[in-house]
Amino acid sequence: MQTPTSSTGILELARVLVLLQGAILVATTLEALLWASFFGPTAGPSIILSGGAATLTLAAAWALGRPAGLVKRLARRWTLIAETGVILLALVDLGLAVAIAGIPFGLVPALTRLAIPSAVIVLLRRPTVRASLRPAGQ
């Protein structure tokens, strides 16, 4: 039995957080489908966006769980880009919510759209994780 290294444990933690995001996005998609049954096609864009985001997030989590290699290095890079996009969109959403409705984010949206992506970015940018994903010759 191999003892996991600290970088493997950190990578697994990042993978679990990305899986958590994917599960939340699946629930959001199901909620949008429920609302579409009441309000018709107006919920269509929400279903498409949250379903697509759930698919990409779960695919990134799957790739992060693959054995070391090109797929895992690309998954790390893709996950960093996607999480940065999630944070930027959340900041835009927060700005619009404050400007239009005068209300700030609730606790759950702040955690799922700001805290979890920030934690994933911090974990995946650690030098030990970068070093563990480099090809053997470098």
C-alpha positions as protocol buffer text, in pm:
chain_id: "A"
residue {
  index: 1
  type: MET
  ca { x: 0 y: 0 z: 0 }
}
residue {
  index: 2
  type: GLN
  ca { x: 136 y: 340 z: -95 }
}
residue {
  index: 3
  type: THR
  ca { x: 130 y: 625 z: 148 }
}
residue {
  index: 4
  type: PRO
  ca { x: -19 y: 930 z: -20 }
}
residue {
  index: 5
  type: THR
  ca { x: 205 y: 1233 z: -46 }
}
residue {
  index: 6
  type: SER
  ca { x: 92 y: 1575 z: 69 }
}
residue {
  index: 7
  type: SER
  ca { x: 46 y: 1691 z: -291 }
}
residue {
  index: 8
  type: THR
  ca { x: -179 y: 1390 z: -363 }
}
residue {
  index: 9
  type: GLY
  ca { x: -389 y: 1471 z: -57 }
}
residue {
  index: 10
  type: ILE
  ca { x: -417 y: 1836 z: -159 }
}
residue {
  index: 11
  type: LEU
  ca { x: -516 y: 1736 z: -513 }
}
residue {
  index: 12
  type: GLU
  ca { x: -780 y: 1499 z: -377 }
}
residue {
  index: 13
  type: LEU
  ca { x: -917 y: 1775 z: -153 }
}
residue {
  index: 14
  type: ALA
  ca { x: -942 y: 2006 z: -455 }
}
residue {
  index: 15
  type: ARG
  ca { x: -1117 y: 1726 z: -645 }
}
residue {
  index: 16
  type: VAL
  ca { x: -1370 y: 1678 z: -365 }
}
residue {
  index: 17
  type: LEU
  ca { x: -1443 y: 2052 z: -360 }
}
residue {
  index: 18
  type: VAL
  ca { x: -1494 y: 2051 z: -738 }
}
residue {
  index: 19
  type: LEU
  ca { x: -1725 y: 1748 z: -700 }
}
residue {
  index: 20
  type: LEU
  ca { x: -1918 y: 1943 z: -436 }
}
residue {
  index: 21
  type: GLN
  ca { x: -1957 y: 2230 z: -681 }
}
residue {
  index: 22
  type: GLY
  ca { x: -2075 y: 1986 z: -946 }
}
residue {
  index: 23
  type: ALA
  ca { x: -2337 y: 1842 z: -710 }
}
residue {
  index: 24
  type: ILE
  ca { x: -2463 y: 2191 z: -628 }
}
residue {
  index: 25
  type: LEU
  ca { x: -2484 y: 2270 z: -1000 }
}
residue {
  index: 26
  type: VAL
  ca { x: -2679 y: 1948 z: -1066 }
}
residue {
  index: 27
  type: ALA
  ca { x: -2924 y: 2050 z: -792 }
}
residue {
  index: 28
  type: THR
  ca { x: -2948 y: 2397 z: -950 }
}
residue {
  index: 29
  type: THR
  ca { x: -3024 y: 2239 z: -1288 }
}
residue {
  index: 30
  type: LEU
  ca { x: -3297 y: 2022 z: -1136 }
}
residue {
  index: 31
  type: GLU
  ca { x: -3443 y: 2329 z: -965 }
}
residue {
  index: 32
  type: ALA
  ca { x: -3444 y: 2515 z: -1297 }
}
residue {
  index: 33
  type: LEU
  ca { x: -3621 y: 2219 z: -1461 }
}
residue {
  index: 34
  type: LEU
  ca { x: -3886 y: 2233 z: -1188 }
}
residue {
  index: 35
  type: TRP
  ca { x: -3936 y: 2607 z: -1241 }
}
residue {
  index: 36
  type: ALA
  ca { x: -3957 y: 2552 z: -1616 }
}
residue {
  index: 37
  type: SER
  ca { x: -4251 y: 2320 z: -1562 }
}
residue {
  index: 38
  type: PHE
  ca { x: -4437 y: 2610 z: -1397 }
}
residue {
  index: 39
  type: PHE
  ca { x: -4318 y: 2908 z: -1602 }
}
residue {
  index: 40
  type: GLY
  ca { x: -4252 y: 2754 z: -1940 }
}
residue {
  index: 41
  type: PRO
  ca { x: -3957 y: 2826 z: -2167 }
}
residue {
  index: 42
  type: THR
  ca { x: -3838 y: 3136 z: -1981 }
}
residue {
  index: 43
  type: ALA
  ca { x: -3622 y: 2912 z: -1760 }
}
residue {
  index: 44
  type: GLY
  ca { x: -3453 y: 2757 z: -2066 }
}
residue {
  index: 45
  type: PRO
  ca { x: -3131 y: 2959 z: -2058 }
}
residue {
  index: 46
  type: SER
  ca { x: -3089 y: 2886 z: -1688 }
}
residue {
  index: 47
  type: ILE
  ca { x: -3127 y: 2513 z: -1750 }
}
residue {
  index: 48
  type: ILE
  ca { x: -2875 y: 2520 z: -2033 }
}
residue {
  index: 49
  type: LEU
  ca { x: -2618 y: 2727 z: -1843 }
}
residue {
  index: 50
  type: SER
  ca { x: -2638 y: 2539 z: -1513 }
}
residue {
  index: 51
  type: GLY
  ca { x: -2651 y: 2201 z: -1689 }
}
residue {
  index: 52
  type: GLY
  ca { x: -2348 y: 2289 z: -1899 }
}
residue {
  index: 53
  type: ALA
  ca { x: -2160 y: 2417 z: -1596 }
}
residue {
  index: 54
  type: ALA
  ca { x: -2246 y: 2100 z: -1405 }
}
residue {
  index: 55
  type: THR
  ca { x: -2120 y: 1884 z: -1691 }
}
residue {
  index: 56
  type: LEU
  ca { x: -1792 y: 2075 z: -1722 }
}
residue {
  index: 57
  type: THR
  ca { x: -1738 y: 2080 z: -1347 }
}
residue {
  index: 58
  type: LEU
  ca { x: -1799 y: 1708 z: -1307 }
}
residue {
  index: 59
  type: ALA
  ca { x: -1572 y: 1639 z: -1607 }
}
residue {
  index: 60
  type: ALA
  ca { x: -1297 y: 1846 z: -1444 }
}
residue {
  index: 61
  type: ALA
  ca { x: -1340 y: 1653 z: -1118 }
}
residue {
  index: 62
  type: TRP
  ca { x: -1319 y: 1326 z: -1310 }
}
residue {
  index: 63
  type: ALA
  ca { x: -1001 y: 1439 z: -1487 }
}
residue {
  index: 64
  type: LEU
  ca { x: -843 y: 1553 z: -1160 }
}
residue {
  index: 65
  type: GLY
  ca { x: -894 y: 1199 z: -1031 }
}
residue {
  index: 66
  type: ARG
  ca { x: -712 y: 1037 z: -1323 }
}
residue {
  index: 67
  type: PRO
  ca { x: -359 y: 900 z: -1284 }
}
residue {
  index: 68
  type: ALA
  ca { x: -78 y: 1153 z: -1332 }
}
residue {
  index: 69
  type: GLY
  ca { x: -19 y: 1254 z: -1689 }
}
residue {
  index: 70
  type: LEU
  ca { x: -124 y: 1498 z: -1957 }
}
residue {
  index: 71
  type: VAL
  ca { x: -496 y: 1468 z: -1877 }
}
residue {
  index: 72
  type: LYS
  ca { x: -436 y: 1559 z: -1513 }
}
residue {
  index: 73
  type: ARG
  ca { x: -212 y: 1857 z: -1601 }
}
residue {
  index: 74
  type: LEU
  ca { x: -473 y: 1986 z: -1846 }
}
residue {
  index: 75
  type: ALA
  ca { x: -747 y: 1927 z: -1588 }
}
residue {
  index: 76
  type: ARG
  ca { x: -556 y: 2138 z: -1335 }
}
residue {
  index: 77
  type: ARG
  ca { x: -521 y: 2421 z: -1586 }
}
residue {
  index: 78
  type: TRP
  ca { x: -883 y: 2398 z: -1700 }
}
residue {
  index: 79
  type: THR
  ca { x: -1007 y: 2390 z: -1340 }
}
residue {
  index: 80
  type: LEU
  ca { x: -806 y: 2702 z: -1254 }
}
residue {
  index: 81
  type: ILE
  ca { x: -955 y: 2886 z: -1553 }
}
residue {
  index: 82
  type: ALA
  ca { x: -1309 y: 2769 z: -1475 }
}
residue {
  index: 83
  type: GLU
  ca { x: -1285 y: 2860 z: -1105 }
}
residue {
  index: 84
  type: THR
  ca { x: -1155 y: 3206 z: -1192 }
}
residue {
  index: 85
  type: GLY
  ca { x: -1451 y: 3249 z: -1426 }
}
residue {
  index: 86
  type: VAL
  ca { x: -1690 y: 3140 z: -1150 }
}
residue {
  index: 87
  type: ILE
  ca { x: -1545 y: 3402 z: -915 }
}
residue {
  index: 88
  type: LEU
  ca { x: -1563 y: 3678 z: -1178 }
}
residue {
  index: 89
  type: LEU
  ca { x: -1925 y: 3595 z: -1262 }
}
residue {
  index: 90
  type: ALA
  ca { x: -2012 y: 3584 z: -892 }
}
residue {
  index: 91
  type: LEU
  ca { x: -1861 y: 3930 z: -843 }
}
residue {
  index: 92
  type: VAL
  ca { x: -2063 y: 4063 z: -1137 }
}
residue {
  index: 93
  type: ASP
  ca { x: -2375 y: 3899 z: -995 }
}
residue {
  index: 94
  type: LEU
  ca { x: -2304 y: 4048 z: -652 }
}
residue {
  index: 95
  type: GLY
  ca { x: -2254 y: 4392 z: -803 }
}
residue {
  index: 96
  type: LEU
  ca { x: -2581 y: 4369 z: -995 }
}
residue {
  index: 97
  type: ALA
  ca { x: -2771 y: 4242 z: -690 }
}
residue {
  index: 98
  type: VAL
  ca { x: -2649 y: 4532 z: -481 }
}
residue {
  index: 99
  type: ALA
  ca { x: -2702 y: 4790 z: -757 }
}
residue {
  index: 100
  type: ILE
  ca { x: -3045 y: 4676 z: -873 }
}
residue {
  index: 101
  type: ALA
  ca { x: -3212 y: 4522 z: -568 }
}
residue {
  index: 102
  type: GLY
  ca { x: -3003 y: 4673 z: -291 }
}
residue {
  index: 103
  type: ILE
  ca { x: -2944 y: 4334 z: -128 }
}
residue {
  index: 104
  type: PRO
  ca { x: -2611 y: 4154 z: -84 }
}
residue {
  index: 105
  type: PHE
  ca { x: -2539 y: 3786 z: -136 }
}
residue {
  index: 106
  type: GLY
  ca { x: -2673 y: 3535 z: 112 }
}
residue {
  index: 107
  type: LEU
  ca { x: -2439 y: 3305 z: 300 }
}
residue {
  index: 108
  type: VAL
  ca { x: -2490 y: 2996 z: 83 }
}
residue {
  index: 109
  type: PRO
  ca { x: -2431 y: 3169 z: -253 }
}
residue {
  index: 110
  type: ALA
  ca { x: -2124 y: 3339 z: -110 }
}
residue {
  index: 111
  type: LEU
  ca { x: -1984 y: 3005 z: 3 }
}
residue {
  index: 112
  type: THR
  ca { x: -2063 y: 2817 z: -317 }
}
residue {
  index: 113
  type: ARG
  ca { x: -1965 y: 3090 z: -561 }
}
residue {
  index: 114
  type: LEU
  ca { x: -1676 y: 3261 z: -382 }
}
residue {
  index: 115
  type: ALA
  ca { x: -1529 y: 3054 z: -99 }
}
residue {
  index: 116
  type: ILE
  ca { x: -1517 y: 2710 z: -264 }
}
residue {
  index: 117
  type: PRO
  ca { x: -1368 y: 2834 z: -595 }
}
residue {
  index: 118
  type: SER
  ca { x: -1113 y: 3042 z: -403 }
}
residue {
  index: 119
  type: ALA
  ca { x: -1013 y: 2738 z: -197 }
}
residue {
  index: 120
  type: VAL
  ca { x: -976 y: 2525 z: -512 }
}
residue {
  index: 121
  type: ILE
  ca { x: -756 y: 2789 z: -676 }
}
residue {
  index: 122
  type: VAL
  ca { x: -534 y: 2817 z: -369 }
}
residue {
  index: 123
  type: LEU
  ca { x: -499 y: 2439 z: -346 }
}
residue {
  index: 124
  type: LEU
  ca { x: -421 y: 2385 z: -714 }
}
residue {
  index: 125
  type: ARG
  ca { x: -163 y: 2666 z: -725 }
}
residue {
  index: 126
  type: ARG
  ca { x: 48 y: 2520 z: -444 }
}
residue {
  index: 127
  type: PRO
  ca { x: 406 y: 2444 z: -554 }
}
residue {
  index: 128
  type: THR
  ca { x: 384 y: 2083 z: -433 }
}
residue {
  index: 129
  type: VAL
  ca { x: 84 y: 2017 z: -657 }
}
residue {
  index: 130
  type: ARG
  ca { x: 256 y: 2179 z: -954 }
}
residue {
  index: 131
  type: ALA
  ca { x: 568 y: 1971 z: -895 }
}
residue {
  index: 132
  type: SER
  ca { x: 370 y: 1647 z: -865 }
}
residue {
  index: 133
  type: LEU
  ca { x: 207 y: 1705 z: -1204 }
}
residue {
  index: 134
  type: ARG
  ca { x: 526 y: 1780 z: -1398 }
}
residue {
  index: 135
  type: PRO
  ca { x: 648 y: 1516 z: -1639 }
}
residue {
  index: 136
  type: ALA
  ca { x: 925 y: 1293 z: -1500 }
}
residue {
  index: 137
  type: GLY
  ca { x: 1203 y: 1451 z: -1709 }
}
residue {
  index: 138
  type: GLN
  ca { x: 1143 y: 1811 z: -1598 }
}
